[in-house]
Amino acid sequence: MTKSELIARLAEKNPHLYQRDVEKIVSTIFEEITSALGQGNRVELRGFGAFSIKKRDARNGRNPRTGETVHVEEKSVPFFKVGKELRLRLNRQRPLD
């Protein structure tokens, strides 16, 4: 599902809201999650999951095309851990709404 498909579905399920308002809400949520992660904070959405940042150490990698060894700098990568309720629903142990 793309962001625009998510917005369209939410607008469809909430006819009392304008689509432009739903778009603002979704964009604001994504911006806040991104901002919090950028500051090194963890974002937890109960029942859904938690977003956090993991550090990857510097290492020596390999260019697959040439086989040449290259240095890869340390970096931060986003990480998502699925919440228990979402995991159970995906495994059909609870009905999907």
C-alpha positions as YAML, in Angstrom:
chain: A
units: angstrom
residues:
- id: 1
  name: MET
  ca: [0.00, 0.00, 0.00]
- id: 2
  name: THR
  ca: [1.33, 3.41, -0.93]
- id: 3
  name: LYS
  ca: [0.89, 6.60, 1.07]
- id: 4
  name: SER
  ca: [-1.74, 7.87, -1.39]
- id: 5
  name: GLU
  ca: [-3.65, 4.56, -1.16]
- id: 6
  name: LEU
  ca: [-3.57, 4.81, 2.65]
- id: 7
  name: ILE
  ca: [-4.92, 8.36, 2.50]
- id: 8
  name: ALA
  ca: [-7.67, 7.34, 0.07]
- id: 9
  name: ARG
  ca: [-8.72, 4.40, 2.26]
- id: 10
  name: LEU
  ca: [-8.78, 6.50, 5.43]
- id: 11
  name: ALA
  ca: [-10.78, 9.21, 3.69]
- id: 12
  name: GLU
  ca: [-13.24, 6.56, 2.45]
- id: 13
  name: LYS
  ca: [-13.68, 5.14, 5.97]
- id: 14
  name: ASN
  ca: [-14.09, 8.63, 7.47]
- id: 15
  name: PRO
  ca: [-16.48, 10.48, 5.14]
- id: 16
  name: HIS
  ca: [-16.87, 13.29, 7.68]
- id: 17
  name: LEU
  ca: [-13.23, 14.31, 6.98]
- id: 18
  name: TYR
  ca: [-11.99, 16.03, 3.84]
- id: 19
  name: GLN
  ca: [-9.33, 14.11, 1.92]
- id: 20
  name: ARG
  ca: [-6.93, 17.06, 2.27]
- id: 21
  name: ASP
  ca: [-7.34, 16.87, 6.07]
- id: 22
  name: VAL
  ca: [-6.65, 13.13, 6.08]
- id: 23
  name: GLU
  ca: [-3.56, 13.81, 3.95]
- id: 24
  name: LYS
  ca: [-2.35, 16.40, 6.49]
- id: 25
  name: ILE
  ca: [-2.93, 13.98, 9.37]
- id: 26
  name: VAL
  ca: [-1.02, 11.13, 7.71]
- id: 27
  name: SER
  ca: [1.84, 13.43, 6.65]
- id: 28
  name: THR
  ca: [2.08, 14.89, 10.16]
- id: 29
  name: ILE
  ca: [2.25, 11.43, 11.74]
- id: 30
  name: PHE
  ca: [5.01, 10.35, 9.34]
- id: 31
  name: GLU
  ca: [6.92, 13.61, 9.91]
- id: 32
  name: GLU
  ca: [6.73, 13.20, 13.69]
- id: 33
  name: ILE
  ca: [7.96, 9.60, 13.53]
- id: 34
  name: THR
  ca: [10.81, 10.67, 11.24]
- id: 35
  name: SER
  ca: [11.69, 13.61, 13.48]
- id: 36
  name: ALA
  ca: [11.72, 11.48, 16.64]
- id: 37
  name: LEU
  ca: [13.93, 8.86, 14.99]
- id: 38
  name: GLY
  ca: [16.23, 11.61, 13.72]
- id: 39
  name: GLN
  ca: [16.69, 12.75, 17.32]
- id: 40
  name: GLY
  ca: [17.54, 9.19, 18.37]
- id: 41
  name: ASN
  ca: [14.20, 8.55, 20.11]
- id: 42
  name: ARG
  ca: [12.09, 5.40, 19.95]
- id: 43
  name: VAL
  ca: [8.49, 5.59, 18.70]
- id: 44
  name: GLU
  ca: [6.05, 2.99, 20.04]
- id: 45
  name: LEU
  ca: [2.52, 2.55, 18.73]
- id: 46
  name: ARG
  ca: [0.80, 0.13, 21.11]
- id: 47
  name: GLY
  ca: [-0.55, -2.93, 19.37]
- id: 48
  name: PHE
  ca: [1.20, -2.00, 16.12]
- id: 49
  name: GLY
  ca: [4.92, -1.91, 16.79]
- id: 50
  name: ALA
  ca: [7.95, 0.17, 17.65]
- id: 51
  name: PHE
  ca: [10.32, 2.15, 15.46]
- id: 52
  name: SER
  ca: [13.89, 2.61, 16.63]
- id: 53
  name: ILE
  ca: [17.37, 3.30, 15.28]
- id: 54
  name: LYS
  ca: [20.13, 0.71, 15.15]
- id: 55
  name: LYS
  ca: [23.77, 1.53, 14.61]
- id: 56
  name: ARG
  ca: [25.74, -0.42, 12.03]
- id: 57
  name: ASP
  ca: [29.47, -0.43, 12.67]
- id: 58
  name: ALA
  ca: [31.98, 0.57, 10.02]
- id: 59
  name: ARG
  ca: [33.17, -2.41, 8.02]
- id: 60
  name: ASN
  ca: [34.94, -3.50, 4.89]
- id: 61
  name: GLY
  ca: [32.53, -4.41, 2.13]
- id: 62
  name: ARG
  ca: [32.96, -5.67, -1.39]
- id: 63
  name: ASN
  ca: [31.85, -4.13, -4.65]
- id: 64
  name: PRO
  ca: [29.91, -7.01, -6.26]
- id: 65
  name: ARG
  ca: [30.65, -5.81, -9.78]
- id: 66
  name: THR
  ca: [34.43, -5.47, -9.48]
- id: 67
  name: GLY
  ca: [35.16, -7.55, -6.39]
- id: 68
  name: GLU
  ca: [37.12, -4.59, -5.01]
- id: 69
  name: THR
  ca: [37.18, -4.13, -1.21]
- id: 70
  name: VAL
  ca: [35.58, -0.84, -0.11]
- id: 71
  name: HIS
  ca: [35.27, 0.81, 3.28]
- id: 72
  name: VAL
  ca: [31.68, 1.27, 4.48]
- id: 73
  name: GLU
  ca: [31.22, 4.01, 7.10]
- id: 74
  name: GLU
  ca: [29.27, 3.56, 10.35]
- id: 75
  name: LYS
  ca: [25.61, 4.40, 9.86]
- id: 76
  name: SER
  ca: [22.24, 4.47, 11.56]
- id: 77
  name: VAL
  ca: [19.37, 2.48, 10.09]
- id: 78
  name: PRO
  ca: [15.67, 2.47, 11.01]
- id: 79
  name: PHE
  ca: [14.35, -0.69, 12.64]
- id: 80
  name: PHE
  ca: [10.75, -1.78, 13.14]
- id: 81
  name: LYS
  ca: [9.67, -4.39, 15.67]
- id: 82
  name: VAL
  ca: [6.13, -5.70, 15.21]
- id: 83
  name: GLY
  ca: [3.79, -5.43, 18.21]
- id: 84
  name: LYS
  ca: [2.13, -8.48, 19.70]
- id: 85
  name: GLU
  ca: [-1.42, -7.55, 18.62]
- id: 86
  name: LEU
  ca: [-0.39, -6.96, 14.99]
- id: 87
  name: ARG
  ca: [1.60, -10.21, 14.91]
- id: 88
  name: LEU
  ca: [-1.40, -12.15, 16.27]
- id: 89
  name: ARG
  ca: [-3.78, -10.54, 13.78]
- id: 90
  name: LEU
  ca: [-1.47, -11.28, 10.87]
- id: 91
  name: ASN
  ca: [-1.35, -14.90, 11.95]
- id: 92
  name: ARG
  ca: [-5.18, -14.92, 12.08]
- id: 93
  name: GLN
  ca: [-5.35, -15.61, 15.80]
- id: 94
  name: ARG
  ca: [-7.61, -12.55, 16.05]
- id: 95
  name: PRO
  ca: [-9.97, -11.39, 13.30]
- id: 96
  name: LEU
  ca: [-8.96, -8.49, 11.07]
- id: 97
  name: ASP
  ca: [-11.32, -5.50, 11.12]
...
